[in-house]
């Protein structure tokens, strides 16, 4: 599998560290847009995920497996 080539602007943004405060600000801003059933559903999903994968190691392992599935699904048929 070849890595996707990024434009120089996107690559610079991707490689630049994001301060923890900025990360928290962005997460809060996106959650503030949700309300009612959408917010409740998201909270339930997050709770389930944290119970199913309680450690960072387990969460990263899940993310790696999921990424592999997504890439395989996106590949054109041979």
C-alpha positions as a Python dict, from the first residue, in 0.01 Angstrom:
ca = {
    (1, 'X'): (0, 0, 0),
    (2, 'X'): (136, 341, -99),
    (3, 'X'): (100, 642, 123),
    (4, 'X'): (-133, 910, -8),
    (5, 'X'): (53, 1216, -132),
    (6, 'X'): (-50, 1537, 41),
    (7, 'X'): (-19, 1894, -75),
    (8, 'X'): (261, 2083, 103),
    (9, 'X'): (5, 2292, 297),
    (10, 'X'): (-187, 1988, 419),
    (11, 'X'): (132, 1802, 507),
    (12, 'X'): (262, 2099, 708),
    (13, 'X'): (-67, 2117, 897),
    (14, 'X'): (-65, 1740, 954),
    (15, 'X'): (289, 1741, 1091),
    (16, 'X'): (249, 2045, 1316),
    (17, 'X'): (188, 1949, 1682),
    (18, 'X'): (-149, 2056, 1819),
    (19, 'X'): (-129, 2199, 2172),
    (20, 'X'): (-353, 2022, 2424),
    (21, 'X'): (-549, 2342, 2489),
    (22, 'X'): (-631, 2379, 2118),
    (23, 'X'): (-736, 2015, 2096),
    (24, 'X'): (-970, 2061, 2394),
    (25, 'X'): (-1111, 2380, 2243),
    (26, 'X'): (-1187, 2208, 1913),
    (27, 'X'): (-1350, 1909, 2082),
    (28, 'X'): (-1566, 2134, 2302),
    (29, 'X'): (-1670, 2344, 2002),
    (30, 'X'): (-1781, 2041, 1802),
    (31, 'X'): (-1973, 1894, 2098),
    (32, 'X'): (-2151, 2224, 2164),
    (33, 'X'): (-2319, 2188, 1824),
    (34, 'X'): (-2494, 1869, 1938),
    (35, 'X'): (-2806, 1858, 2149),
    (36, 'X'): (-3084, 1625, 2254),
    (37, 'X'): (-3081, 1272, 2112),
    (38, 'X'): (-2763, 1329, 1908),
    (39, 'X'): (-2566, 1427, 2218),
    (40, 'X'): (-2713, 1141, 2422),
    (41, 'X'): (-2630, 892, 2146),
    (42, 'X'): (-2272, 1019, 2123),
    (43, 'X'): (-2230, 997, 2501),
    (44, 'X'): (-2358, 638, 2496),
    (45, 'X'): (-2122, 544, 2213),
    (46, 'X'): (-1824, 700, 2390),
    (47, 'X'): (-1917, 520, 2711),
    (48, 'X'): (-1943, 187, 2530),
    (49, 'X'): (-1611, 240, 2353),
    (50, 'X'): (-1432, 330, 2677),
    (51, 'X'): (-1572, 21, 2850),
    (52, 'X'): (-1489, -206, 2554),
    (53, 'X'): (-1138, -63, 2511),
    (54, 'X'): (-1041, 68, 2858),
    (55, 'X'): (-672, 133, 2793),
    (56, 'X'): (-488, 347, 2541),
    (57, 'X'): (-312, 34, 2416),
    (58, 'X'): (-644, -137, 2341),
    (59, 'X'): (-786, 176, 2176),
    (60, 'X'): (-484, 214, 1949),
    (61, 'X'): (-495, -154, 1857),
    (62, 'X'): (-861, -113, 1761),
    (63, 'X'): (-780, 198, 1555),
    (64, 'X'): (-506, 12, 1367),
    (65, 'X'): (-737, -280, 1287),
    (66, 'X'): (-1016, -46, 1178),
    (67, 'X'): (-780, 158, 960),
    (68, 'X'): (-660, -160, 788),
    (69, 'X'): (-1022, -257, 715),
    (70, 'X'): (-1104, 90, 581),
    (71, 'X'): (-801, 94, 351),
    (72, 'X'): (-878, -253, 218),
    (73, 'X'): (-1240, -157, 153),
    (74, 'X'): (-1129, 155, -36),
    (75, 'X'): (-884, -28, -263),
    (76, 'X'): (-1009, -91, -614),
    (77, 'X'): (-1092, -451, -702),
    (78, 'X'): (-807, -636, -865),
}
